[in-house]
Amino acid sequence: MKQLIICEKNIAARRIAYILSNGKAKQGRVYGVPYYYFNNTIVVGLKGHIKKLDFPKEYAKWSEIEPKRLIDVEPIKKIGEWKIANAIRTLAKDASRVIIATDYDREGELIGAEIMDLLPKGIEIKRARFSAITPNEIRRAFENLERIDLNLAKSAEARQYIDLIWGASLTRFISLASEQLGKDFLSVGRVQSPTLALIVEREKEIQEFVPKPFWKIKVVFEKDGVKFTAEYPEKIWDEKEAKEIYEKVKKEKKGIVKFYECKIRQDMPPPPFDTTSFLKEASQLGISTPQAMKIAEELYMNGLISYPRTDNTVYPPLPFKNILEKLAKVYPEEVKQVFSMLRSKPVSGKKFSKDHPPIHPVDAAKLDGMHAKIYDLIARRFMATLSKNDVLEVKKAEIDVAGEKFVANGLIIKEKNWRKVYPARLDEKILPELKEGEEVEIVEAKKVKDETKPPKRYTQGSLIVEMEKLGLGTKATRHEIIGKLYERKYIKGKYITPTPAAFAVVEALKQGAEIITKPDMTAHLEKEMDRIAEGEKKFEEVIEESKHILRKAFDVLQEKEGEIGEAIKEAISKQNYFGKCNKCGGDLILIKSGRGKRFIGCSNFPKCSNSYALPQKGSVYFEGKYCSKCGAPIIAVIYKGKKWEKCADMNCNKN
């Protein structure tokens, strides 16, 4: 029987062909597309989706089509990768069976389903499902072929339809209303906009936050040469009360131990990685979520880790010993340690799903750069989940000073196990052995003024966690949404700050149709798409429901189009302001030349020709600072996650 195996990408096709042929596959090309053949089998890779969902050509001109009309226009699927489509048709001609071996998730199911109409009628179609591109997993999948899940594919297609209709109609409306067209269009989306609203709301909380002062009283004690600090157990909001307590205790030379306990506590390793927890940890290493996901996908395609898109934190039965033995090639000492402190059963998290296991290594190789960093994170987390608990010694003491209670805490690692292989921060505090009733010497007393702090800005990691909690997007799309917000210059910085344009777009949508900025509607539609996958709801029903919600939103938006447009224009103007001209006092503004190059120019041109060149890559902002040498604005540049400042005048010797 001649069979054609279709994979999601060429890199996966090459590796699967190598595994199934025991390294004997040869390469050919058709229409410039590489394929691999051995015995009666051909393996070919796609480039993800080879079909693109879009509106018919006649709806492409933004200014000629009212945005609301797009809601009722039927999108069409067009082939975007003609060479691959023709290669599939040619290679499938003589095949009696086609095996879809795309990624095992919604998107992968749709990518596979989309090529079915390119195949000969009546041909047998099977599905290979796997979670890692390793010899054992691939052979098991091809020995246990299944049927393609059309409901799962339809749920992914529903997301495509809904996101296109919402994104295109709202983006056009906002961009046309604010006259931000061409490359400067303002994007709006079903998931993107509620996510942006979260960031804007957090920034407003920070801006509106009024710090409230409070006082802490601390007493430093000493026993057997060991100094330790005890604190008054409550924040003191009244300065007079704080002063009274401080004056009372600072005169004392000793405190009396009223309570003391020392406990041994087991500290479990963190659970296995699902996509969200992996991206959060990668973000803490300074790797952006889109970059971390891209690297993880490459590691998966190269057969080094399991599938990186998963909601699961519970390992199924896996060849743990075998994986550790492979890791020993790169981590000989760590693996030896893990075998010496192996727990009876791996740690499990609270999230369980049957589609894919948690992210874990499946093979080992010496890597470099960011790939090494991401692989190291995944490998060490895996080793930690197989290791024994750390043992902590936890101490607590209550000490009386002049009738006031002070509390001291101690925490040390008594026995380090999983932390030997997976660095995790723990603030250790030494508290000496104490006895109830004993006196301890006071070294000093302190009255410390502090104030309440505003909520923290989101990082990419904490935003991913919040999006998951609120049902915004999916494990496969959240990192892409965040990347898009940076790309469209709605947000900036490691600690995410919204730009004026972000404030304006969110406020405009709130005034016009608040439902677009709330996670509830998006989360509801996500659940409805899940129901399509489970066969409980029809594709057409969910699409029509989403259109109904959008029509209602447009009814309100169109009434307020003028004021929405003006508000956004004003915000964009603020965003493009780069300070005062040091030659004539006019406004310096960001301008794009006819060739699309950006620079800073004076608003009084042609009377004033003062201008400054700008870096063409990355995001640039003015944060209110001027050069102490020449008076030109200081520009902040953010590129590839790094931020630096420079004088706008390239000839200034301060640069």
PANUVO-451685 format. One record per residue (C-alpha): residue number from 1; chain; x, y, z. Coordinates in Angstrom, 1 decimal, m for minus. Example, Ala and Ser with C-alpha at 12.3 -4.5 7.8 and 13.67 -1.06 7.14 Angstrom:
BEGIN
R  nr kette     c1     c2     c3
R   1     A   12.3   m4.5    7.8
R   2     A   13.7   m1.1    7.1
This chain:
BEGIN
R  nr kette     c1     c2     c3
R   1     A    0.0    0.0    0.0
R   2     A    1.4    3.4   m1.0
R   3     A    0.9    6.1    1.6
R   4     A    1.4    9.8    1.9
R   5     A    2.1   11.3    5.3
R   6     A    1.4   15.0    5.7
R   7     A    3.1   16.9    8.5
R   8     A    2.7   20.5    9.7
R   9     A    6.2   21.7    8.8
R  10     A    9.1   20.4    6.8
R  11     A   11.3   20.0    9.9
R  12     A    8.8   17.6   11.4
R  13     A    8.4   15.8    8.1
R  14     A   12.2   15.2    7.8
R  15     A   12.4   13.9   11.4
R  16     A    9.4   11.6   11.1
R  17     A   10.6   10.2    7.8
R  18     A   14.0    9.5    9.4
R  19     A   12.4    7.7   12.4
R  20     A   10.0    5.6   10.3
R  21     A   12.6    4.6    7.7
R  22     A   15.3    3.9   10.3
R  23     A   17.4    6.7    8.8
R  24     A   17.1    5.4    5.2
R  25     A   14.7    8.0    3.7
R  26     A   15.8    9.9    0.6
R  27     A   14.9   13.4   m0.3
R  28     A   13.1   14.6   m3.4
R  29     A   11.4   17.8   m4.6
R  30     A    8.2   18.7   m6.4
R  31     A    7.3   22.3   m7.3
R  32     A   10.3   23.2   m5.1
R  33     A    8.8   21.6   m2.0
R  34     A   11.0   19.0   m0.3
R  35     A    9.6   15.5    0.5
R  36     A   11.1   12.3    1.8
R  37     A   10.5    8.8    0.5
R  38     A   11.3    5.2    1.5
R  39     A    9.6    1.9    0.6
R  40     A    6.0    2.8   m0.3
R  41     A    5.9    5.9    1.9
R  42     A    6.2    9.6    1.1
R  43     A    6.4   12.2    3.9
R  44     A    5.9   15.9    3.1
R  45     A    5.6   19.1    5.3
R  46     A    3.3   22.0    5.0
R  47     A    4.0   25.6    6.3
R  48     A    1.2   25.6    8.8
R  49     A   m2.1   26.8    7.2
R  50     A   m1.8   26.6    3.4
R  51     A   m5.2   28.2    3.2
R  52     A   m6.1   31.7    4.4
R  53     A   m9.5   32.9    5.5
R  54     A  m10.3   36.4    4.2
R  55     A  m13.1   38.5    2.8
R  56     A  m13.6   38.5   m1.0
R  57     A  m11.4   40.9   m2.9
R  58     A  m14.2   43.5   m3.5
R  59     A  m14.2   44.2    0.3
R  60     A  m10.5   45.1    0.5
R  61     A  m10.9   48.9    0.2
R  62     A  m11.4   50.2    3.7
R  63     A  m12.7   53.6    2.8
R  64     A  m15.3   52.3    0.4
R  65     A  m16.9   49.6    2.6
R  66     A  m18.8   50.5    5.8
R  67     A  m17.1   48.4    8.6
R  68     A  m20.4   47.1    9.9
R  69     A  m21.2   45.5    6.5
R  70     A  m18.3   43.1    7.0
R  71     A  m20.3   41.3    9.8
R  72     A  m22.6   39.8    7.2
R  73     A  m20.0   39.2    4.4
R  74     A  m19.2   35.5    4.0
R  75     A  m15.4   35.0    4.2
R  76     A  m13.7   32.7    1.8
R  77     A  m10.8   30.4    2.1
R  78     A   m8.0   31.0   m0.4
R  79     A   m4.9   28.9   m1.0
R  80     A   m1.9   31.0    0.1
R  81     A    0.8   28.3   m0.5
R  82     A    0.2   27.3   m4.1
R  83     A    3.5   25.4   m4.5
R  84     A    2.6   23.2   m1.4
R  85     A   m1.0   22.7   m2.6
R  86     A    0.2   21.5   m6.0
R  87     A    2.9   19.3   m4.4
R  88     A    0.1   17.7   m2.2
R  89     A   m2.1   17.1   m5.3
R  90     A    0.8   15.5   m7.2
R  91     A    2.1   13.3   m4.4
R  92     A   m1.4   12.1   m3.5
R  93     A   m2.2   10.9   m7.0
R  94     A   m0.8    7.4   m6.6
R  95     A   m1.4    7.1   m2.9
R  96     A   m4.1    4.7   m1.5
R  97     A   m3.9    6.2    2.0
R  98     A   m3.1    9.6    3.5
R  99     A   m2.0   10.0    7.1
R 100     A   m2.4   13.5    8.7
R 101     A    0.5   14.0   11.1
R 102     A    0.0   17.6   12.0
R 103     A    0.3   18.9   15.6
R 104     A   m2.3   17.3   17.9
R 105     A   m4.4   20.2   18.9
R 106     A   m7.3   22.3   17.4
R 107     A   m5.1   24.2   15.0
R 108     A   m3.3   21.1   13.9
R 109     A   m6.6   19.3   13.2
R 110     A   m7.8   22.3   11.1
R 111     A   m4.5   22.4    9.2
R 112     A   m5.0   18.8    8.4
R 113     A   m8.7   19.1    7.5
R 114     A   m8.0   22.0    5.1
R 115     A   m5.9   19.9    2.7
R 116     A   m8.6   17.2    2.4
R 117     A  m10.2   18.8   m0.7
R 118     A   m6.8   18.6   m2.4
R 119     A   m6.8   14.8   m2.2
R 120     A   m8.3   12.3   m4.6
R 121     A  m12.0   11.5   m3.9
R 122     A  m12.5    8.3   m1.9
R 123     A   m8.9    8.1   m0.7
R 124     A   m8.5    6.7    2.9
R 125     A   m7.6    9.4    5.4
R 126     A   m6.2    8.6    8.8
R 127     A   m4.8   10.6   11.7
R 128     A   m1.6   10.1   13.6
R 129     A   m1.6   11.7   17.1
R 130     A    1.6   12.1   19.1
R 131     A    3.0   14.4   21.9
R 132     A    6.7   14.1   21.0
R 133     A    8.7   13.5   17.9
R 134     A   10.7   10.6   19.3
R 135     A   11.1    7.1   17.9
R 136     A    8.9    5.3   20.5
R 137     A    6.1    8.0   20.3
R 138     A    6.1    8.2   16.5
R 139     A    6.0    4.4   16.0
R 140     A    3.3    4.0   18.6
R 141     A    1.2    6.8   16.8
R 142     A    1.6    5.2   13.4
R 143     A    0.7    1.7   14.7
R 144     A   m2.5    3.2   16.3
R 145     A   m4.0    5.4   13.6
R 146     A   m7.3    7.2   14.3
R 147     A   m9.8    9.2   12.4
R 148     A   m9.5   12.9   11.9
R 149     A  m11.7   14.8   14.4
R 150     A  m13.9   17.1   12.2
R 151     A  m15.6   18.7   15.2
R 152     A  m12.2   19.7   16.7
R 153     A  m11.3   21.2   13.3
R 154     A  m14.6   23.0   13.1
R 155     A  m14.0   24.6   16.5
R 156     A  m10.7   26.0   15.3
R 157     A  m12.4   27.2   12.1
R 158     A  m15.0   29.0   14.2
R 159     A  m12.3   30.9   16.0
R 160     A  m10.8   31.9   12.6
R 161     A  m14.2   33.1   11.4
R 162     A  m15.0   35.0   14.6
R 163     A  m11.6   36.6   15.0
R 164     A  m11.6   37.7   11.3
R 165     A  m15.1   39.3   11.5
R 166     A  m14.5   41.0   14.9
R 167     A  m10.9   42.0   14.1
R 168     A  m11.5   43.4   10.6
R 169     A  m14.8   45.3   11.3
R 170     A  m13.6   46.9   14.6
R 171     A  m10.1   47.6   13.3
R 172     A  m11.5   49.4   10.3
R 173     A  m14.1   51.3   12.3
R 174     A  m11.5   52.6   14.9
R 175     A   m8.8   53.3   12.3
R 176     A  m11.2   55.2    9.9
R 177     A  m12.8   57.2   12.8
R 178     A   m9.3   58.3   14.0
R 179     A   m7.9   58.6   10.4
R 180     A   m5.0   56.2   11.3
R 181     A   m4.7   54.3    8.0
R 182     A   m1.9   52.5    6.1
R 183     A    0.9   51.2    8.3
R 184     A   m0.5   53.2   11.3
R 185     A   m3.9   51.5   11.5
R 186     A   m5.2   50.7   15.0
R 187     A   m5.9   47.1   15.5
R 188     A   m8.8   45.9   17.7
R 189     A   m9.7   42.2   18.4
R 190     A  m12.0   39.9   20.3
R 191     A   m9.2   38.8   22.6
R 192     A   m6.7   41.6   22.1
R 193     A   m9.0   44.4   23.3
R 194     A  m10.1   42.9   26.6
R 195     A   m6.4   42.1   27.3
R 196     A   m5.4   45.6   26.5
R 197     A   m8.2   46.8   28.8
R 198     A   m6.7   44.8   31.6
R 199     A   m3.4   46.6   31.2
R 200     A   m5.0   50.0   30.9
R 201     A   m7.1   49.4   34.0
R 202     A   m4.1   48.4   36.0
R 203     A   m2.2   51.5   34.9
R 204     A   m5.2   53.7   35.9
R 205     A   m5.2   52.0   39.3
R 206     A   m1.5   52.8   39.7
R 207     A   m2.0   56.5   38.5
R 208     A   m5.0   57.0   40.8
R 209     A   m3.4   55.3   43.8
R 210     A   m2.9   57.5   46.8
R 211     A   m0.3   56.1   49.2
R 212     A   m1.3   55.8   52.8
R 213     A    1.5   56.1   55.4
R 214     A    2.0   53.6   58.1
R 215     A    4.7   52.8   60.7
R 216     A    6.5   49.6   61.7
R 217     A    8.3   49.0   65.0
R 218     A   11.2   46.7   64.8
R 219     A   13.4   45.4   67.6
R 220     A   16.8   43.8   67.0
R 221     A   17.8   41.1   69.6
R 222     A   20.9   39.1   70.1
R 223     A   21.5   35.7   71.5
R 224     A   24.8   33.8   71.5
R 225     A   26.3   36.3   69.0
R 226     A   23.4   35.9   66.6
R 227     A   21.3   39.0   65.8
R 228     A   17.7   38.6   64.7
R 229     A   14.8   41.0   64.2
R 230     A   11.3   40.9   65.6
R 231     A    8.4   43.1   64.4
R 232     A    5.3   44.6   65.9
R 233     A    2.7   42.3   64.4
R 234     A    0.5   45.0   62.9
R 235     A    0.9   48.0   60.7
R 236     A    0.4   51.2   62.8
R 237     A   m1.6   53.8   60.9
R 238     A   m1.4   56.5   63.5
R 239     A    2.0   58.2   63.9
R 240     A    1.3   59.2   67.5
R 241     A    0.5   55.6   68.5
R 242     A    3.7   54.4   66.7
R 243     A    5.7   57.0   68.6
R 244     A    4.3   56.0   71.9
R 245     A    5.1   52.3   71.4
R 246     A    8.6   53.1   70.1
R 247     A    9.4   55.4   73.1
R 248     A    8.2   52.7   75.4
R 249     A   10.3   49.8   73.9
R 250     A   13.5   51.8   73.1
R 251     A   14.2   52.2   76.8
R 252     A   14.2   48.5   77.4
R 253     A   17.4   46.4   77.6
R 254     A   15.8   42.9   77.4
R 255     A   12.7   41.1   76.1
R 256     A   11.0   38.0   77.5
R 257     A   10.2   35.0   75.2
R 258     A    6.5   34.2   75.6
R 259     A    6.2   31.7   72.8
R 260     A    8.6   29.7   70.7
R 261     A    8.1   26.8   68.3
R 262     A   10.3   25.0   65.8
R 263     A    8.7   22.8   63.1
R 264     A   10.0   20.7   60.3
R 265     A    8.1   21.3   57.1
R 266     A    8.2   19.4   53.8
R 267     A    8.5   21.7   50.8
R 268     A    7.3   20.0   47.6
R 269     A    8.9   20.7   44.2
R 270     A    6.8   22.8   41.8
R 271     A    4.4   20.9   39.5
R 272     A    5.2   20.0   35.9
R 273     A    5.1   22.7   33.3
R 274     A    1.9   23.4   31.4
R 275     A    2.1   26.2   28.7
R 276     A    1.1   29.0   31.1
R 277     A    3.5   28.2   33.9
R 278     A    6.3   27.6   31.4
R 279     A    5.8   31.0   29.8
R 280     A    5.6   32.7   33.2
R 281     A    9.0   31.2   34.2
R 282     A   10.6   32.0   30.9
R 283     A    9.4   35.6   31.3
R 284     A   11.2   35.7   34.6
R 285     A   14.4   34.8   32.8
R 286     A   13.9   37.8   30.5
R 287     A   12.7   35.9   27.5
R 288     A    9.5   37.3   25.9
R 289     A    6.5   35.0   25.7
R 290     A    6.4   34.9   21.9
R 291     A   10.1   34.2   21.7
R 292     A    9.9   31.5   24.4
R 293     A    7.1   29.7   22.6
R 294     A    8.9   29.9   19.2
R 295     A   12.0   28.3   20.8
R 296     A    9.9   25.6   22.5
R 297     A    8.2   24.7   19.2
R 298     A   11.6   24.4   17.6
R 299     A   12.9   22.1   20.4
R 300     A    9.7   20.0   20.0
R 301     A   10.2   19.8   16.2
R 302     A   13.8   18.6   16.8
R 303     A   12.6   15.9   19.1
R 304     A   14.1   17.4   22.3
R 305     A   10.9   18.2   24.3
R 306     A    7.3   17.1   24.3
R 307     A    4.5   19.2   22.7
R 308     A    4.7   22.7   24.3
R 309     A    1.0   23.6   24.0
R 310     A   m0.7   21.8   26.9
R 311     A   m3.0   22.5   29.8
R 312     A   m1.9   19.4   31.7
R 313     A    0.2   19.3   34.9
R 314     A   m0.2   15.6   35.6
R 315     A    2.2   13.2   34.0
R 316     A    0.8   10.1   32.4
R 317     A    2.9    6.9   32.7
R 318     A    6.2    8.0   31.1
R 319     A    9.7    6.2   30.8
R 320     A   11.1    8.5   33.5
R 321     A   14.2    6.5   34.0
R 322     A   14.9    6.4   30.3
R 323     A   14.5   10.1   30.0
R 324     A   16.9   10.7   33.0
R 325     A   19.5    8.5   31.3
R 326     A   19.3   10.6   28.2
R 327     A   19.6   13.8   30.2
R 328     A   22.8   12.4   31.8
R 329     A   24.6   13.2   28.5
R 330     A   24.2   16.9   29.3
R 331     A   23.5   16.9   33.1
R 332     A   25.7   14.0   34.5
R 333     A   26.0   15.4   38.0
R 334     A   22.3   16.5   38.3
R 335     A   21.0   13.2   37.1
R 336     A   23.2   11.3   39.6
R 337     A   21.7   13.5   42.3
R 338     A   18.1   12.9   41.1
R 339     A   18.6    9.1   41.1
R 340     A   19.9    9.5   44.7
R 341     A   16.9   11.4   45.8
R 342     A   14.2   10.0   43.5
R 343     A   10.6   10.3   45.0
R 344     A    8.3    7.4   44.8
R 345     A    5.8    9.2   42.5
R 346     A    6.4   12.4   40.4
R 347     A    4.8   15.6   41.6
R 348     A    1.4   16.4   40.1
R 349     A   m0.4   19.8   39.6
R 350     A   m4.1   20.5   39.8
R 351     A   m4.7   20.7   36.0
R 352     A   m5.4   17.6   34.1
R 353     A   m6.2   17.0   30.4
R 354     A   m5.8   13.9   28.2
R 355     A   m4.5   15.6   25.0
R 356     A   m0.9   16.1   25.8
R 357     A    1.4   15.4   28.9
R 358     A    3.1   18.3   30.7
R 359     A    6.1   19.9   28.9
R 360     A    9.1   17.7   29.5
R 361     A   12.4   16.7   27.9
R 362     A   12.3   13.6   25.6
R 363     A   15.9   13.7   24.5
R 364     A   19.1   15.7   25.3
R 365     A   21.6   17.6   23.2
R 366     A   24.1   20.4   23.8
R 367     A   22.6   23.7   22.7
R 368     A   23.6   27.3   22.9
R 369     A   22.1   30.7   23.2
R 370     A   18.4   31.1   24.0
R 371     A   17.6   27.5   22.9
R 372     A   20.0   26.3   25.7
R 373     A   18.3   28.6   28.2
R 374     A   14.8   27.3   27.4
R 375     A   15.9   23.7   27.3
R 376     A   17.7   24.0   30.6
R 377     A   14.6   25.5   32.2
R 378     A   12.4   22.6   31.0
R 379     A   15.0   19.9   31.8
R 380     A   15.6   21.2   35.3
R 381     A   11.9   21.6   36.1
R 382     A   11.4   17.9   35.0
R 383     A   14.2   16.7   37.2
R 384     A   12.8   18.7   40.1
R 385     A    9.4   17.1   39.7
R 386     A   11.0   13.6   40.2
R 387     A   13.1   14.7   43.3
R 388     A   12.3   14.4   47.0
R 389     A   10.9   17.3   48.9
R 390     A   13.2   19.8   50.5
R 391     A   13.1   19.9   54.2
R 392     A   12.6   23.3   55.9
R 393     A   13.1   24.3   59.5
R 394     A   10.4   26.9   60.4
R 395     A   10.6   28.8   63.6
R 396     A    8.4   31.4   65.3
R 397     A    8.9   33.4   68.5
R 398     A    6.8   35.9   70.3
R 399     A    8.8   38.2   72.6
R 400     A    7.4   40.7   75.1
R 401     A    9.0   44.1   75.3
R 402     A    7.5   46.5   77.8
R 403     A    4.1   44.8   77.5
R 404     A    4.1   44.9   73.7
R 405     A    4.3   41.7   71.6
R 406     A    6.9   41.4   68.9
R 407     A    7.1   38.4   66.4
R 408     A   10.3   36.9   65.0
R 409     A   10.4   34.3   62.2
R 410     A   13.1   31.9   61.1
R 411     A   13.4   29.8   58.0
R 412     A   16.3   27.7   56.8
R 413     A   16.7   24.7   54.4
R 414     A   17.6   21.8   56.5
R 415     A   17.8   19.3   53.7
R 416     A   18.2   20.5   50.1
R 417     A   16.8   18.0   47.5
R 418     A   14.9   19.3   44.5
R 419     A   16.5   22.8   44.8
R 420     A   19.9   21.1   43.9
R 421     A   18.7   20.7   40.4
R 422     A   16.1   23.6   40.0
R 423     A   17.1   26.9   41.5
R 424     A   14.2   28.5   43.3
R 425     A   14.5   31.5   45.5
R 426     A   13.9   31.1   49.2
R 427     A   14.7   33.9   51.7
R 428     A   16.3   32.2   54.6
R 429     A   16.2   33.9   58.0
R 430     A   18.2   32.7   61.0
R 431     A   16.5   32.6   64.3
R 432     A   18.5   31.0   67.2
R 433     A   17.1   28.4   69.5
R 434     A   14.9   30.1   72.2
R 435     A   13.1   29.0   75.3
R 436     A    9.8   30.3   76.7
R 437     A   10.5   32.5   79.7
R 438     A   14.1   33.3   78.8
R 439     A   15.3   36.9   78.5
R 440     A   17.0   38.1   75.3
R 441     A   19.1   41.1   74.9
R 442     A   17.9   44.1   72.9
R 443     A   20.5   45.6   70.5
R 444     A   18.3   48.4   69.2
R 445     A   14.7   49.5   68.4
R 446     A   13.6   51.2   65.2
R 447     A   10.6   53.1   64.1
R 448     A   10.3   52.8   60.3
R 449     A    7.9   54.9   58.2
R 450     A    6.5   53.2   55.1
R 451     A    3.5   53.6   52.8
R 452     A    1.1   51.4   51.0
R 453     A    2.1   50.5   47.4
R 454     A    0.1   50.5   44.2
R 455     A   m0.6   47.3   42.4
R 456     A    2.3   46.0   40.3
R 457     A    2.4   46.4   36.6
R 458     A    1.9   43.2   34.6
R 459     A    4.9   41.4   33.2
R 460     A    4.4   39.2   30.2
R 461     A    4.4   36.1   32.6
R 462     A    1.9   37.5   35.0
R 463     A   m0.4   38.8   32.2
R 464     A   m0.4   35.3   30.6
R 465     A   m1.6   33.9   34.0
R 466     A   m4.3   36.5   34.3
R 467     A   m5.5   35.9   30.7
R 468     A   m5.8   32.2   31.5
R 469     A   m7.7   32.9   34.7
R 470     A  m10.2   35.1   32.8
R 471     A  m10.6   32.7   29.9
R 472     A   m8.9   35.2   27.4
R 473     A   m7.5   33.3   24.4
R 474     A   m6.0   29.8   24.6
R 475     A   m2.7   28.2   25.5
R 476     A   m1.8   28.4   21.7
R 477     A   m2.7   32.1   21.2
R 478     A   m2.1   34.1   24.4
R 479     A    1.6   34.7   23.7
R 480     A    0.7   35.9   20.2
R 481     A   m1.8   38.4   21.5
R 482     A    0.8   39.9   23.8
R 483     A    3.3   40.1   20.9
R 484     A    0.7   41.8   18.8
R 485     A    0.1   44.5   21.5
R 486     A    3.8   45.3   21.5
R 487     A    4.0   45.3   17.7
R 488     A    1.1   47.7   17.4
R 489     A    2.8   50.0   19.9
R 490     A   m0.1   49.7   22.4
R 491     A    2.3   48.6   25.2
R 492     A    5.9   49.0   26.1
R 493     A    8.5   47.9   28.6
R 494     A    9.4   44.8   30.6
R 495     A    6.9   46.0   33.3
R 496     A    4.1   46.6   30.8
R 497     A    3.0   50.2   30.4
R 498     A    0.2   51.2   28.0
R 499     A    0.8   54.0   25.6
R 500     A   m1.6   57.0   25.1
R 501     A   m3.0   55.2   22.0
R 502     A   m3.9   52.2   24.2
R 503     A   m5.7   54.4   26.7
R 504     A   m7.6   56.2   23.9
R 505     A   m8.7   53.0   22.1
R 506     A   m9.8   51.3   25.3
R 507     A  m11.7   54.4   26.6
R 508     A  m13.3   54.8   23.2
R 509     A  m14.5   51.2   23.1
R 510     A  m15.7   51.4   26.7
R 511     A  m17.8   54.5   25.9
R 512     A  m19.2   53.0   22.7
R 513     A  m19.5   49.2   23.5
R 514     A  m18.0   48.2   26.8
R 515     A  m18.7   44.5   26.1
R 516     A  m15.8   44.5   23.7
R 517     A  m13.4   45.4   26.5
R 518     A  m14.7   42.8   29.0
R 519     A  m13.3   39.3   29.3
R 520     A  m16.8   37.8   29.9
R 521     A  m17.9   37.9   26.3
R 522     A  m14.6   36.5   25.0
R 523     A  m14.6   33.7   27.6
R 524     A  m18.2   32.8   26.7
R 525     A  m17.4   32.5   23.0
R 526     A  m14.3   30.3   23.9
R 527     A  m16.6   28.0   25.8
R 528     A  m19.0   27.9   22.9
R 529     A  m16.1   26.9   20.6
R 530     A  m15.3   24.1   23.1
R 531     A  m18.8   22.9   22.7
R 532     A  m18.3   22.7   18.9
R 533     A  m15.3   20.5   19.5
R 534     A  m17.3   18.3   21.8
R 535     A  m20.2   18.0   19.3
R 536     A  m22.6   19.8   21.5
R 537     A  m23.1   22.9   19.3
R 538     A  m23.1   23.6   15.6
R 539     A  m20.5   25.9   13.9
R 540     A  m23.3   28.0   12.4
R 541     A  m25.0   28.7   15.8
R 542     A  m21.8   30.0   17.4
R 543     A  m20.9   32.2   14.4
R 544     A  m24.4   33.7   14.4
R 545     A  m24.3   34.4   18.1
R 546     A  m21.0   36.2   17.8
R 547     A  m22.3   38.3   14.9
R 548     A  m25.4   39.2   17.0
R 549     A  m23.2   40.5   19.8
R 550     A  m21.0   42.5   17.3
R 551     A  m24.1   44.1   15.6
R 552     A  m25.3   45.4   19.0
R 553     A  m21.9   46.8   19.7
R 554     A  m21.8   48.6   16.3
R 555     A  m25.2   50.2   16.9
R 556     A  m23.7   52.1   19.9
R 557     A  m20.2   52.7   18.3
R 558     A  m21.6   54.3   15.2
R 559     A  m23.6   56.8   17.2
R 560     A  m20.4   58.0   18.9
R 561     A  m18.0   57.7   15.9
R 562     A  m17.1   61.5   15.9
R 563     A  m16.1   61.8   19.5
R 564     A  m14.3   58.4   19.5
R 565     A  m12.3   59.5   16.5
R 566     A  m11.4   62.9   18.1
R 567     A  m10.4   61.3   21.4
R 568     A   m8.0   58.8   19.6
R 569     A   m6.5   61.5   17.4
R 570     A   m5.7   63.6   20.5
R 571     A   m4.0   60.6   22.2
R 572     A   m2.0   59.7   19.1
R 573     A   m0.9   63.4   19.0
R 574     A    0.4   63.0   22.6
R 575     A    2.1   59.8   21.7
R 576     A    3.9   61.4   18.8
R 577     A    5.0   64.5   20.9
R 578     A    8.8   64.5   21.5
R 579     A    9.2   67.7   23.6
R 580     A    9.9   71.3   22.8
R 581     A   12.2   72.4   20.0
R 582     A   15.5   73.7   21.4
R 583     A   15.9   76.1   18.3
R 584     A   12.5   77.8   18.2
R 585     A   10.3   76.5   21.0
R 586     A    7.8   74.8   18.8
R 587     A    6.6   71.2   19.3
R 588     A    8.9   68.4   18.2
R 589     A    6.8   65.6   16.7
R 590     A    7.4   62.1   15.2
R 591     A    7.0   62.2   11.5
R 592     A    7.1   59.5    8.8
R 593     A    8.8   60.4    5.4
R 594     A    7.3   59.4    2.1
R 595     A    9.6   56.4    2.2
R 596     A    8.2   55.3    5.6
R 597     A   11.3   56.4    7.5
R 598     A   10.6   58.0   10.9
R 599     A   12.3   61.1   12.3
R 600     A   11.6   63.9   14.7
R 601     A   10.7   67.3   13.1
R 602     A    9.6   70.7   14.3
R 603     A    5.9   71.7   14.0
R 604     A    7.1   75.1   12.8
R 605     A    8.5   73.7    9.6
R 606     A    9.4   75.3    7.1
R 607     A   10.2   78.3    9.3
R 608     A   12.2   75.9   11.5
R 609     A   14.1   73.0    9.9
R 610     A   15.3   71.4   13.1
R 611     A   15.1   67.6   12.9
R 612     A   16.6   64.5   14.3
R 613     A   17.1   61.0   12.8
R 614     A   15.6   58.1   14.7
R 615     A   16.5   54.4   15.0
R 616     A   14.3   52.6   12.4
R 617     A   14.0   49.4   14.5
R 618     A   12.2   49.1   17.9
R 619     A    9.9   51.4   19.7
R 620     A   10.8   55.0   20.5
R 621     A    9.3   57.2   23.2
R 622     A    9.8   60.7   24.8
R 623     A    9.6   60.5   28.6
R 624     A   10.0   64.2   29.4
R 625     A   13.8   64.4   29.6
R 626     A   16.2   66.7   27.7
R 627     A   19.9   66.5   27.1
R 628     A   21.9   68.5   29.6
R 629     A   24.6   69.2   26.9
R 630     A   22.6   70.3   23.9
R 631     A   19.0   70.7   25.0
R 632     A   17.6   68.1   22.5
R 633     A   15.1   65.6   23.7
R 634     A   16.3   62.3   25.3
R 635     A   14.6   59.4   23.5
R 636     A   13.9   56.0   25.0
R 637     A   14.4   53.1   22.7
R 638     A   13.0   49.6   23.3
R 639     A   14.2   46.9   21.0
R 640     A   14.2   43.1   21.6
R 641     A   13.1   43.5   25.2
R 642     A   16.0   45.9   26.0
R 643     A   15.6   49.6   26.8
R 644     A   18.1   52.4   26.6
R 645     A   18.2   56.2   26.4
R 646     A   20.1   58.5   24.1
R 647     A   20.2   62.1   23.0
R 648     A   18.1   62.7   19.8
R 649     A   21.0   64.6   18.3
R 650     A   23.4   62.0   16.9
R 651     A   26.3   64.6   16.9
R 652     A   25.9   65.3   20.6
R 653     A   29.0   64.1   22.5
R 654     A   26.8   62.8   25.2
R 655     A   25.9   59.8   23.0
